[in-house]
Amino acid sequence: MVRTEKMVSERRHTAGDAAVDGLLAGAAGGVAMAAVLVASGLLAGAGPASTLARFSPAGSASPLTGGLIHLAVSAVYGLLFGVIYRLVRRGRLAGRPAGVILGMVYGAVLALVAQGLAATPAGSVLQEIPALHFAVAHLVYGAVTGWLVGRS
């Protein structure tokens, strides 16, 4: 009789790993957030192009530019969340449920920060998005990002 055992290598999850996990999770969360915003825009009578164009810099109303900027910012904020989650995980708070909860809190904080930035003249186009839609979209971003980061 031959005994076989599964060999599992214990590899340390480095800060770099956490950053890359967060970057990818943040990009996925950004896609989910954009889908929520586009859907809410459609319900309000705005087309997908006009919703995505709100994220482009002042003076440039390109939906492609807006979408790519939104995706890039989402990925960078996801990177930050991945590193924060790694630090929190050291306190043994880990897993998908914890990731989703922490992600939603993170998304709510980002919504508050974004609303503050939207009050500036440079962010005035973002004020056209209703606050409730903006908040829900950020909670979805946090939940998706947290769920994906928490799975590792």
C-alpha positions as CSV (number, residue, x, y, z in Angstrom):
1,M,0.0,0.0,0.0
2,V,1.4,3.4,-1.0
3,R,0.7,6.3,1.2
4,T,0.2,9.6,-0.6
5,E,0.0,13.0,1.1
6,K,-0.7,16.3,-0.3
7,M,2.3,18.6,0.0
8,V,1.3,22.1,0.7
9,S,4.0,24.7,0.6
10,E,3.6,27.4,3.2
11,R,4.4,30.6,1.3
12,R,4.3,33.9,3.1
13,H,1.9,36.4,1.7
14,T,4.0,39.5,1.3
15,A,3.0,43.1,1.1
16,G,3.7,43.0,-2.6
17,D,1.3,40.0,-3.0
18,A,-1.3,41.9,-1.0
19,A,-0.8,45.0,-3.2
20,V,-1.2,43.0,-6.4
21,D,-4.3,41.2,-5.1
22,G,-5.8,44.5,-4.1
23,L,-4.9,46.1,-7.5
24,L,-6.7,43.3,-9.4
25,A,-9.6,43.2,-6.9
26,G,-9.9,47.0,-7.1
27,A,-10.1,46.9,-10.9
28,A,-12.9,44.3,-10.7
29,G,-14.7,46.3,-8.1
30,G,-14.4,49.4,-10.4
31,V,-16.0,47.4,-13.2
32,A,-18.9,46.5,-10.8
33,M,-19.2,50.1,-9.6
34,A,-19.3,51.4,-13.2
35,A,-22.0,48.9,-14.0
36,V,-24.1,50.1,-11.1
37,L,-23.6,53.7,-12.1
38,V,-24.4,53.0,-15.8
39,A,-27.5,51.1,-14.7
40,S,-28.6,53.9,-12.4
41,G,-27.9,56.4,-15.2
42,L,-30.0,54.5,-17.6
43,L,-32.9,54.5,-15.1
44,A,-32.5,58.3,-14.8
45,G,-32.5,58.7,-18.6
46,A,-28.7,59.2,-19.1
47,G,-26.8,57.0,-21.5
48,P,-23.8,54.9,-20.6
49,A,-21.5,57.3,-22.6
50,S,-22.6,60.3,-20.6
51,T,-22.3,58.5,-17.3
52,L,-18.7,57.4,-18.0
53,A,-17.8,60.8,-19.5
54,R,-18.4,62.3,-16.0
55,F,-15.2,60.6,-14.8
56,S,-13.0,62.2,-17.5
57,P,-11.0,65.3,-16.5
58,A,-12.5,68.7,-16.9
59,G,-12.7,69.9,-20.5
60,S,-12.5,66.3,-21.9
61,A,-15.9,64.6,-22.2
62,S,-14.7,61.3,-23.6
63,P,-16.5,58.3,-22.2
64,L,-13.5,56.1,-23.0
65,T,-11.2,58.4,-21.1
66,G,-13.6,58.6,-18.2
67,G,-14.0,54.8,-18.0
68,L,-10.3,54.2,-18.1
69,I,-9.6,56.9,-15.5
70,H,-12.3,55.3,-13.3
71,L,-10.7,51.9,-13.7
72,A,-7.2,53.2,-12.9
73,V,-8.4,55.0,-9.8
74,S,-10.4,51.9,-8.7
75,A,-7.3,49.7,-9.1
76,V,-5.1,52.1,-7.1
77,Y,-7.6,52.3,-4.3
78,G,-7.9,48.5,-4.4
79,L,-4.1,48.3,-4.0
80,L,-4.4,50.4,-0.9
81,F,-7.2,48.2,0.4
82,G,-5.2,45.1,-0.2
83,V,-2.3,46.4,1.9
84,I,-4.7,47.6,4.6
85,Y,-6.5,44.2,4.7
86,R,-3.1,42.5,5.0
87,L,-2.3,44.6,8.1
88,V,-5.8,44.0,9.6
89,R,-5.5,40.3,8.8
90,R,-2.6,40.0,11.1
91,G,-5.1,40.6,13.9
92,R,-6.8,37.4,12.7
93,L,-9.8,39.1,11.2
94,A,-9.8,37.4,7.8
95,G,-11.9,35.6,5.3
96,R,-14.6,36.6,2.8
97,P,-17.2,37.9,5.3
98,A,-14.6,40.1,7.0
99,G,-13.3,41.2,3.6
100,V,-16.8,42.2,2.5
101,I,-17.5,44.1,5.7
102,L,-14.2,45.9,5.7
103,G,-14.6,46.5,2.0
104,M,-18.0,48.1,2.4
105,V,-16.6,50.3,5.2
106,Y,-13.7,51.3,2.9
107,G,-16.2,52.0,0.1
108,A,-18.3,54.2,2.3
109,V,-15.2,56.2,3.3
110,L,-14.2,56.5,-0.3
111,A,-17.7,57.8,-1.1
112,L,-17.4,60.5,1.6
113,V,-14.0,61.5,0.3
114,A,-15.2,61.6,-3.3
115,Q,-18.2,63.7,-2.3
116,G,-15.9,66.1,-0.6
117,L,-13.7,66.2,-3.8
118,A,-16.8,66.6,-5.9
119,A,-17.6,69.8,-4.1
120,T,-14.5,71.4,-5.6
121,P,-14.8,73.1,-9.0
122,A,-12.7,70.3,-10.6
123,G,-15.1,67.6,-9.5
124,S,-18.3,69.5,-10.3
125,V,-19.3,67.0,-13.0
126,L,-19.4,64.2,-10.5
127,Q,-22.1,66.2,-8.6
128,E,-24.5,65.3,-11.4
129,I,-24.6,61.7,-10.1
130,P,-27.3,61.5,-7.4
131,A,-25.7,61.0,-3.9
132,L,-27.7,57.8,-3.3
133,H,-26.5,56.2,-6.5
134,F,-22.9,57.3,-5.8
135,A,-23.1,55.8,-2.3
136,V,-24.6,52.5,-3.4
137,A,-22.0,52.2,-6.2
138,H,-19.2,52.8,-3.7
139,L,-20.6,50.1,-1.4
140,V,-20.7,47.7,-4.3
141,Y,-17.1,48.6,-5.1
142,G,-16.1,47.9,-1.5
143,A,-18.1,44.6,-1.3
144,V,-16.6,43.2,-4.5
145,T,-13.1,44.4,-3.7
146,G,-13.3,43.1,-0.1
147,W,-14.7,39.8,-1.2
148,L,-12.0,39.2,-3.8
149,V,-9.2,40.3,-1.4
150,G,-10.7,38.2,1.4
151,R,-10.7,35.0,-0.6
152,S,-6.9,34.6,-0.3
